[in-house]
Amino acid sequence: MFAARTTEIRTIRSRLLGRRRESAWVRRRCSRVYAMPRSGLTRDVCPSLGTRQVSPHSPTINRILVVEDDVDFAEALQDVFELSNAEVVITGDAASAVKILNTQSFDLCLSDLKLPGELSGLEVLQEAQALNPAARVVIMSAFTRDPRLDRALMQGALCVINKPFDAECFLQSMQSMCATGVVVARLGSLALGSQLRHIVEGLGFVLQVFGSDEAAARRISAGNISLLVDGGAAARLSAEKLGVPVLRLEPVDDESGRSELWWADGEKLKLAICRHLGKSLDGN
């Protein structure tokens, strides 16, 4: 009944207003049905991104690929994104998304994790990065405990986001990310990745984490990297070629001669990151 009513409303709205015409009524409908509090915007992204002001001269997100099998939800996202003058392409499964990614370019790919068929959002992420190491991919899911979300974060996803969410606030956050430098980390620990993400995004940068040294090296070679954290040989070589500073997370001996994991201290880690990024502790 709800789906039928939604379809009826969409048909009437399309006839009277047109799909691309900005409408406060459409905005209210999408927000009422799909929005959630802004404090719950993302699972692993600094909440301040949602309130950061975007300069009119910042790079913009003009083309978005939405991979979502819930048609109503996908079209509601399209309504909101198009109000910001973004061109939106929708597909309902990973196999179709892979074909589209091979023939078209996008500024952002927003993919559901669980999709019909044998492939998931992880395969969409992998294909997007194989075609363009600097691809911006966000994974969304209604299942917050799915372990594949952690895998997505360790494979270079910008973030993972819980459904439903405030689509307008989300797009503003992504626009902010386009205007900031990227810090790449090659880590084997998700817990360290979460701590690092909190520090990096608090300083106004975007963090991409890779479990593979080769993947980190490819991302660095694609450019717009401000810092490499704990990379392997391949990633450090790419950073050296481009003049990207490298922060090594190596144990040091304390006064008693015992090995100390200094980066376990959040303040020491933040100080080291600030030093390499040329930032003060307050982010200025």
C-alpha contacts under 8 A as a table, 3 or more apart, distances in Angstrom:
res1	aa1	res2	aa2	distance
1	M	4	A	5.10
1	M	5	R	6.14
2	F	5	R	5.09
2	F	6	T	6.07
3	A	6	T	5.03
3	A	7	T	6.17
3	A	72	D	7.72
4	A	7	T	5.12
4	A	8	E	6.21
5	R	8	E	5.04
5	R	9	I	6.18
6	T	9	I	5.16
6	T	10	R	6.09
6	T	72	D	7.70
7	T	10	R	5.03
7	T	11	T	6.13
8	E	11	T	5.19
8	E	12	I	6.29
9	I	12	I	5.25
9	I	13	R	6.04
10	R	13	R	5.08
10	R	14	S	5.98
11	T	14	S	5.15
11	T	15	R	6.29
12	I	15	R	5.29
12	I	16	L	6.24
13	R	16	L	5.24
13	R	17	L	5.65
13	R	18	G	7.02
13	R	19	R	7.93
14	S	17	L	5.49
14	S	18	G	4.61
14	S	19	R	5.49
15	R	18	G	5.94
17	L	21	R	6.22
17	L	23	S	7.72
18	G	21	R	5.64
19	R	79	D	7.42
20	R	79	D	7.81
20	R	82	E	6.34
20	R	83	L	7.05
21	R	83	L	7.40
22	E	26	V	7.88
22	E	83	L	5.41
23	S	26	V	5.27
23	S	27	R	6.42
23	S	83	L	7.82
24	A	27	R	4.97
24	A	28	R	6.14
25	W	28	R	5.16
25	W	29	R	6.20
26	V	29	R	5.09
26	V	30	C	6.18
26	V	79	D	7.27
26	V	80	V	7.97
27	R	30	C	5.32
27	R	31	S	6.08
27	R	79	D	7.74
27	R	80	V	6.51
28	R	31	S	5.11
28	R	32	R	5.91
29	R	32	R	5.17
29	R	33	V	6.20
30	C	33	V	5.38
30	C	34	Y	5.79
30	C	35	A	7.22
30	C	76	A	5.77
30	C	77	L	7.79
30	C	79	D	7.67
30	C	80	V	7.23
31	S	34	Y	5.40
31	S	35	A	4.68
31	S	166	D	6.86
31	S	167	A	7.91
32	R	35	A	6.04
34	Y	73	F	7.68
34	Y	76	A	7.94
34	Y	164	P	5.59
34	Y	165	F	6.37
34	Y	166	D	6.93
35	A	164	P	6.23
35	A	165	F	5.00
35	A	166	D	4.38
35	A	167	A	7.10
36	M	40	G	6.94
36	M	41	L	7.54
36	M	164	P	6.40
36	M	165	F	5.06
36	M	166	D	5.61
37	P	40	G	5.60
37	P	41	L	7.05
37	P	165	F	7.68
37	P	166	D	7.26
38	R	41	L	5.04
38	R	50	G	7.51
38	R	165	F	7.83
38	R	166	D	6.64
38	R	169	C	7.24
39	S	47	P	6.50
40	G	43	R	7.43
40	G	47	P	8.00
40	G	165	F	7.66
41	L	47	P	7.00
41	L	50	G	7.73
41	L	161	I	6.92
41	L	162	N	7.38
41	L	165	F	6.03
41	L	166	D	6.82
41	L	169	C	7.80
41	L	170	F	7.04
42	T	45	V	5.52
42	T	46	C	7.95
42	T	47	P	7.44
42	T	159	C	7.48
42	T	160	V	6.52
42	T	161	I	4.45
42	T	162	N	6.09
43	R	159	C	7.55
43	R	160	V	5.94
43	R	161	I	5.31
43	R	162	N	6.34
44	D	159	C	6.16
44	D	160	V	6.49
44	D	161	I	7.56
44	D	194	S	7.29
44	D	197	R	7.88
45	V	49	L	7.57
45	V	159	C	6.18
45	V	160	V	7.88
45	V	197	R	7.57
45	V	198	H	7.73
45	V	201	E	7.65
46	C	49	L	5.95
46	C	197	R	7.76
46	C	198	H	6.28
46	C	201	E	5.89
46	C	202	G	6.80
47	P	50	G	5.82
47	P	51	T	7.72
48	S	51	T	5.43
48	S	52	R	6.28
48	S	202	G	7.68
49	L	52	R	5.23
49	L	173	S	5.18
49	L	176	S	6.86
49	L	177	M	7.95
49	L	201	E	8.00
50	G	169	C	5.80
50	G	170	F	6.82
50	G	172	Q	6.48
50	G	173	S	4.92
51	T	173	S	7.61
52	R	173	S	7.39
52	R	176	S	6.76
53	Q	176	S	7.33
54	V	58	S	6.68
54	V	172	Q	7.69
54	V	175	Q	6.91
54	V	176	S	5.69
54	V	179	A	7.78
55	S	58	S	5.21
58	S	175	Q	7.80
58	S	176	S	8.00
58	S	178	C	7.18
58	S	179	A	5.41
59	P	175	Q	7.27
59	P	178	C	5.75
59	P	179	A	6.04
60	T	175	Q	5.93
60	T	178	C	6.91
61	I	64	I	7.24
61	I	86	A	6.72
61	I	107	D	5.38
61	I	108	L	6.82
61	I	174	M	7.78
61	I	175	Q	6.36
61	I	178	C	7.87
62	N	85	N	7.18
62	N	86	A	4.59
62	N	87	E	5.93
62	N	106	F	7.78
62	N	107	D	6.38
63	R	86	A	5.65
63	R	87	E	4.75
63	R	88	V	5.89
63	R	89	V	7.80
63	R	105	S	7.83
63	R	106	F	4.99
63	R	107	D	5.32
63	R	108	L	6.70
64	I	86	A	6.99
64	I	87	E	6.26
64	I	88	V	4.90
64	I	89	V	6.31
64	I	106	F	5.62
64	I	107	D	6.02
64	I	108	L	4.92
64	I	109	C	5.75
64	I	110	L	7.32
65	L	88	V	5.97
65	L	89	V	4.94
65	L	90	I	6.05
65	L	91	T	7.81
65	L	106	F	6.53
65	L	108	L	6.40
65	L	109	C	4.72
65	L	110	L	6.10
65	L	111	S	7.89
66	V	74	A	6.93
66	V	88	V	7.12
66	V	89	V	6.15
66	V	90	I	4.88
66	V	91	T	6.43
66	V	109	C	6.13
66	V	110	L	4.91
66	V	111	S	5.82
67	V	74	A	7.84
67	V	90	I	6.02
67	V	91	T	5.05
67	V	92	G	5.51
67	V	93	D	6.39
67	V	94	A	7.07
67	V	97	A	6.62
67	V	109	C	7.70
67	V	110	L	6.21
67	V	111	S	4.45
67	V	112	D	6.01
68	E	71	V	7.05
68	E	73	F	7.73
68	E	74	A	5.85
68	E	90	I	7.32
68	E	91	T	6.35
68	E	92	G	4.84
68	E	93	D	6.82
68	E	111	S	6.27
68	E	112	D	5.45
68	E	115	L	7.20
69	D	74	A	7.50
69	D	91	T	7.32
69	D	92	G	4.10
69	D	93	D	6.35
69	D	112	D	7.97
69	D	115	L	6.46
69	D	116	P	7.23
70	D	73	F	5.45
70	D	74	A	6.13
70	D	92	G	7.44
71	V	74	A	5.08
71	V	75	E	6.07
71	V	92	G	7.66
72	D	75	E	5.28
72	D	76	A	6.13
73	F	76	A	5.07
73	F	77	L	6.29
74	A	77	L	5.17
74	A	78	Q	6.23
74	A	90	I	6.98
75	E	78	Q	4.77
75	E	79	D	6.14
75	E	90	I	7.99
76	A	79	D	5.05
76	A	80	V	6.52
77	L	80	V	5.29
77	L	81	F	6.08
77	L	167	A	6.35
78	Q	81	F	5.12
78	Q	82	E	5.88
78	Q	88	V	6.10
79	D	82	E	5.36
79	D	83	L	6.42
80	V	83	L	5.22
80	V	84	S	7.03
80	V	167	A	6.60
80	V	168	E	6.35
81	F	84	S	5.34
81	F	85	N	6.85
81	F	86	A	5.66
81	F	87	E	7.70
81	F	88	V	7.26
81	F	167	A	7.57
81	F	168	E	7.23
81	F	171	L	7.29
82	E	85	N	4.78
82	E	86	A	4.90
82	E	87	E	6.30
82	E	88	V	7.02
83	L	86	A	7.35
91	T	96	S	6.55
91	T	97	A	6.28
92	G	96	S	7.41
92	G	97	A	7.84
92	G	115	L	7.45
92	G	116	P	7.73
93	D	96	S	5.68
93	D	97	A	6.36
93	D	115	L	5.63
93	D	116	P	5.75
93	D	117	G	7.22
93	D	119	L	7.88
93	D	120	S	7.95
94	A	97	A	4.87
94	A	98	V	6.15
94	A	115	L	6.64
94	A	116	P	7.66
94	A	117	G	7.79
94	A	119	L	5.66
94	A	120	S	5.94
94	A	121	G	6.55
94	A	123	E	7.11
94	A	124	V	5.99
95	A	98	V	5.23
95	A	99	K	6.57
95	A	119	L	6.81
96	S	99	K	5.15
96	S	100	I	6.26
97	A	100	I	5.05
97	A	101	L	6.08
97	A	124	V	6.75
98	V	101	L	5.13
98	V	102	N	6.34
98	V	124	V	6.24
98	V	127	E	6.49
98	V	128	A	7.77
99	K	102	N	5.22
99	K	103	T	6.69
100	I	103	T	5.29
100	I	104	Q	5.84
101	L	104	Q	5.36
101	L	105	S	6.45
101	L	106	F	7.92
101	L	127	E	7.71
101	L	128	A	6.61
101	L	131	L	7.91
102	N	105	S	7.99
102	N	131	L	7.42
106	F	109	C	6.81
107	D	135	A	7.46
107	D	136	R	6.77
108	L	135	A	7.20
108	L	136	R	5.10
108	L	137	V	6.02
108	L	138	V	7.78
109	C	135	A	7.94
109	C	136	R	6.27
109	C	137	V	4.78
109	C	138	V	6.30
110	L	137	V	5.99
110	L	138	V	4.93
110	L	139	I	6.05
110	L	140	M	7.18
111	S	121	G	5.70
111	S	124	V	7.33
111	S	137	V	7.53
111	S	138	V	6.34
111	S	139	I	5.08
111	S	140	M	6.05
112	D	115	L	6.61
112	D	120	S	7.81
112	D	121	G	5.69
112	D	139	I	5.72
112	D	140	M	4.74
112	D	141	S	5.65
113	L	120	S	5.64
113	L	121	G	4.20
113	L	122	L	6.74
113	L	139	I	6.02
113	L	140	M	5.95
113	L	141	S	5.57
113	L	148	R	7.97
113	L	149	L	7.74
114	K	120	S	5.50
114	K	121	G	6.43
114	K	141	S	7.13
115	L	119	L	6.93
115	L	120	S	5.31
115	L	121	G	6.93
116	P	119	L	7.40
116	P	120	S	7.69
117	G	120	S	7.78
119	L	122	L	7.75
119	L	123	E	6.13
120	S	123	E	5.60
120	S	124	V	6.87
121	G	124	V	4.92
121	G	125	L	6.21
121	G	139	I	6.74
122	L	125	L	5.01
122	L	126	Q	6.19
122	L	148	R	7.73
122	L	152	A	6.38
123	E	126	Q	4.97
123	E	127	E	6.04
124	V	127	E	5.23
124	V	128	A	6.08
125	L	128	A	5.23
125	L	129	Q	6.25
125	L	137	V	6.26
125	L	152	A	7.75
125	L	157	A	7.12
126	Q	129	Q	5.26
126	Q	130	A	6.06
126	Q	155	Q	7.91
127	E	130	A	4.98
127	E	131	L	6.26
128	A	131	L	5.32
128	A	132	N	6.04
128	A	133	P	7.59
128	A	135	A	6.15
128	A	137	V	7.61
129	Q	132	N	4.83
129	Q	133	P	4.47
129	Q	134	A	6.78
129	Q	135	A	5.66
130	A	133	P	6.14
132	N	135	A	5.30
133	P	215	A	7.92
133	P	218	R	5.98
133	P	219	R	4.94
133	P	222	A	6.20
134	A	219	R	5.83
134	A	222	A	5.85
134	A	223	G	7.74
136	R	157	A	7.19
136	R	158	L	6.40
137	V	157	A	5.33
137	V	158	L	5.91
137	V	159	C	7.77
138	V	157	A	5.68
138	V	158	L	5.61
138	V	159	C	5.41
138	V	160	V	5.80
138	V	161	I	7.42
139	I	149	L	7.65
139	I	152	A	7.32
139	I	157	A	6.96
139	I	159	C	6.63
139	I	160	V	4.72
139	I	161	I	6.32
140	M	160	V	5.50
140	M	161	I	4.64
140	M	162	N	5.70
140	M	163	K	6.42
141	S	144	T	6.76
141	S	160	V	7.67
141	S	161	I	6.50
141	S	162	N	5.28
141	S	163	K	5.59
142	A	162	N	5.61
142	A	163	K	4.80
142	A	164	P	7.21
143	F	146	D	5.78
143	F	162	N	7.55
144	T	149	L	7.83
144	T	162	N	6.69
145	R	149	L	7.85
146	D	149	L	5.86
146	D	150	D	7.92
147	P	150	D	5.51
147	P	151	R	6.81
148	R	151	R	4.84
148	R	152	A	6.20
149	L	152	A	5.05
149	L	153	L	6.47
149	L	160	V	6.71
150	D	153	L	5.15
150	D	154	M	6.39
150	D	190	L	7.31
151	R	154	M	5.05
151	R	155	Q	6.17
152	A	155	Q	5.04
152	A	156	G	6.67
152	A	157	A	5.62
152	A	160	V	7.59
153	L	156	G	5.78
153	L	157	A	5.19
153	L	158	L	7.28
153	L	159	C	6.45
153	L	160	V	7.12
153	L	208	Q	7.79
153	L	209	V	6.49
153	L	210	F	7.80
154	M	157	A	7.37
154	M	187	L	7.80
154	M	190	L	7.19
154	M	209	V	5.22
154	M	210	F	4.92
154	M	211	G	5.50
155	Q	209	V	6.40
155	Q	210	F	4.87
155	Q	211	G	6.31
155	Q	212	S	7.85
156	G	208	Q	5.09
156	G	209	V	5.13
156	G	210	F	5.40
157	A	160	V	7.19
157	A	208	Q	6.70
157	A	209	V	7.70
158	L	206	V	7.73
158	L	207	L	7.12
158	L	208	Q	6.03
161	I	165	F	7.78
162	N	165	F	6.64
165	F	170	F	7.59
166	D	169	C	5.45
166	D	170	F	6.12
167	A	170	F	4.94
167	A	171	L	6.20
168	E	171	L	5.29
168	E	172	Q	6.38
169	C	172	Q	5.13
169	C	173	S	6.29
170	F	173	S	5.08
170	F	174	M	6.38
171	L	174	M	5.03
171	L	175	Q	6.20
172	Q	175	Q	5.05
172	Q	176	S	6.30
173	S	176	S	5.04
173	S	177	M	6.39
174	M	177	M	4.98
174	M	178	C	6.53
175	Q	178	C	5.27
175	Q	179	A	6.97
176	S	179	A	5.42
176	S	180	T	6.89
177	M	180	T	5.40
177	M	181	G	7.99
177	M	205	F	7.66
177	M	206	V	6.39
180	T	204	G	6.88
180	T	205	F	5.52
180	T	206	V	6.62
181	G	205	F	5.41
181	G	206	V	6.30
181	G	224	N	6.11
181	G	225	I	6.01
181	G	226	S	5.65
182	V	205	F	5.83
182	V	206	V	4.74
182	V	207	L	5.77
182	V	208	Q	7.09
182	V	224	N	6.39
182	V	225	I	4.83
182	V	226	S	5.59
182	V	227	L	7.20
183	V	200	V	7.48
183	V	205	F	6.81
183	V	206	V	6.02
183	V	207	L	4.84
183	V	208	Q	6.31
183	V	225	I	5.91
183	V	226	S	5.52
183	V	227	L	4.83
183	V	228	L	5.99
183	V	229	V	7.46
184	V	207	L	5.93
184	V	208	Q	5.02
184	V	209	V	5.90
184	V	210	F	7.61
184	V	216	A	6.82
184	V	219	R	7.86
184	V	220	I	7.43
184	V	225	I	7.08
184	V	227	L	6.30
184	V	228	L	4.94
184	V	229	V	6.21
185	A	207	L	7.46
185	A	208	Q	6.41
185	A	209	V	4.84
185	A	210	F	6.20
185	A	216	A	7.21
185	A	228	L	5.70
185	A	229	V	4.51
185	A	230	D	6.18
185	A	231	G	6.52
186	R	209	V	5.94
186	R	210	F	4.88
186	R	211	G	5.54
186	R	212	S	6.55
186	R	213	D	6.07
186	R	216	A	6.24
186	R	228	L	7.94
186	R	229	V	6.53
186	R	230	D	5.81
186	R	231	G	5.04
186	R	232	G	7.27
187	L	190	L	7.58
187	L	192	L	7.70
187	L	193	G	6.97
187	L	209	V	6.71
187	L	210	F	6.28
187	L	211	G	5.39
187	L	230	D	6.98
187	L	231	G	7.76
188	G	211	G	5.59
189	S	192	L	5.34
189	S	193	G	6.26
190	L	193	G	4.79
190	L	194	S	6.26
191	A	194	S	5.20
191	A	195	Q	6.47
192	L	195	Q	5.10
192	L	196	L	6.01
193	G	196	L	5.01
193	G	197	R	5.93
193	G	209	V	6.99
194	S	197	R	5.05
194	S	198	H	6.27
195	Q	198	H	5.29
195	Q	199	I	6.52
195	Q	266	G	7.50
196	L	199	I	5.20
196	L	200	V	6.03
197	R	200	V	5.17
197	R	201	E	5.88
197	R	206	V	7.93
197	R	207	L	5.93
198	H	201	E	5.60
198	H	202	G	5.96
199	I	202	G	5.12
199	I	203	L	6.46
199	I	270	K	6.19
200	V	203	L	5.23
200	V	204	G	6.69
200	V	205	F	5.54
200	V	206	V	6.66
200	V	207	L	6.48
200	V	273	I	7.83
201	E	204	G	4.95
201	E	205	F	4.92
201	E	206	V	5.69
201	E	207	L	6.98
202	G	205	F	7.40
202	G	283	G	7.37
203	L	279	K	7.93
203	L	282	D	7.54
203	L	283	G	4.68
203	L	284	N	7.94
204	G	283	G	7.18
209	V	216	A	7.82
210	F	213	D	7.14
210	F	215	A	6.48
210	F	216	A	5.76
211	G	215	A	7.84
211	G	216	A	7.98
212	S	215	A	5.28
212	S	216	A	6.37
213	D	216	A	5.08
213	D	217	A	6.15
213	D	231	G	6.45
213	D	232	G	5.51
213	D	233	A	7.58
213	D	234	A	6.30
213	D	235	A	5.87
214	E	217	A	5.01
214	E	218	R	6.29
214	E	234	A	6.24
214	E	235	A	6.72
215	A	218	R	5.15
215	A	219	R	6.30
216	A	219	R	5.14
216	A	220	I	6.25
216	A	231	G	7.49
216	A	235	A	5.75
217	A	220	I	5.15
217	A	221	S	6.23
217	A	234	A	5.77
217	A	235	A	4.00
217	A	236	R	7.52
217	A	237	L	7.86
217	A	238	S	5.75
217	A	239	A	7.72
218	R	221	S	5.12
218	R	222	A	6.46
218	R	235	A	7.80
218	R	238	S	7.97
219	R	222	A	5.22
219	R	223	G	7.17
220	I	223	G	5.55
220	I	224	N	7.68
220	I	225	I	6.13
220	I	235	A	7.18
220	I	238	S	6.29
220	I	239	A	6.44
221	S	238	S	6.03
221	S	239	A	7.68
221	S	242	L	7.67
225	I	228	L	7.65
225	I	244	V	6.84
226	S	244	V	6.21
226	S	245	P	7.23
226	S	277	L	6.97
227	L	244	V	5.78
227	L	245	P	5.26
227	L	246	V	5.95
227	L	247	L	7.42
227	L	276	H	7.29
227	L	277	L	6.90
228	L	231	G	6.42
228	L	235	A	7.89
228	L	236	R	7.64
228	L	239	A	7.08
228	L	244	V	6.92
228	L	245	P	6.32
228	L	246	V	4.74
228	L	247	L	6.19
229	V	246	V	5.86
229	V	247	L	4.78
229	V	248	R	6.11
229	V	249	L	7.29
230	D	246	V	7.15
230	D	247	L	5.87
230	D	248	R	4.55
230	D	249	L	5.36
231	G	234	A	7.65
231	G	235	A	5.26
231	G	236	R	5.71
231	G	246	V	7.68
231	G	248	R	7.32
232	G	235	A	5.43
232	G	236	R	6.03
233	A	236	R	5.20
233	A	237	L	6.11
234	A	237	L	5.17
234	A	238	S	6.37
235	A	238	S	5.17
235	A	239	A	6.17
236	R	239	A	4.95
236	R	240	E	6.02
236	R	246	V	7.09
237	L	240	E	5.05
237	L	241	K	6.30
238	S	241	K	5.23
238	S	242	L	6.51
239	A	242	L	5.29
239	A	243	G	5.88
239	A	244	V	4.67
239	A	245	P	6.89
239	A	246	V	7.25
240	E	243	G	5.00
240	E	244	V	6.04
240	E	245	P	7.59
241	K	244	V	7.76
245	P	276	H	6.58
246	V	276	H	7.66
247	L	272	A	7.69
247	L	273	I	7.39
247	L	276	H	7.14
249	L	263	W	6.76
250	E	261	L	7.24
251	P	259	S	5.83
251	P	260	E	5.27
251	P	261	L	4.90
251	P	262	W	6.59
252	V	259	S	5.44
252	V	260	E	5.23
252	V	261	L	6.86
252	V	262	W	7.11
253	D	256	S	7.53
253	D	257	G	5.07
253	D	258	R	5.19
253	D	259	S	4.44
253	D	260	E	5.73
254	D	257	G	5.22
254	D	258	R	5.52
254	D	259	S	6.34
254	D	260	E	6.17
255	E	258	R	7.46
261	L	264	A	5.87
262	W	265	D	5.92
262	W	268	K	6.85
262	W	269	L	7.47
263	W	266	G	6.54
263	W	268	K	6.23
263	W	269	L	4.91
264	A	269	L	7.38
265	D	268	K	5.40
265	D	269	L	6.30
266	G	269	L	5.09
266	G	270	K	6.09
267	E	270	K	5.08
267	E	271	L	6.09
268	K	271	L	5.10
268	K	272	A	6.21
269	L	272	A	5.17
269	L	273	I	6.22
270	K	273	I	5.10
270	K	274	C	6.07
270	K	281	L	7.47
271	L	274	C	5.13
271	L	275	R	6.16
271	L	281	L	6.66
272	A	275	R	5.10
272	A	276	H	6.35
273	I	276	H	5.20
273	I	277	L	6.09
274	C	277	L	5.08
274	C	278	G	5.78
274	C	279	K	4.69
274	C	280	S	5.92
274	C	281	L	6.34
274	C	283	G	7.73
275	R	278	G	5.16
275	R	279	K	6.27
275	R	280	S	7.53
276	H	279	K	7.75
279	K	282	D	7.89
279	K	283	G	5.69
279	K	284	N	5.69
280	S	283	G	5.31
280	S	284	N	5.41
281	L	284	N	7.44
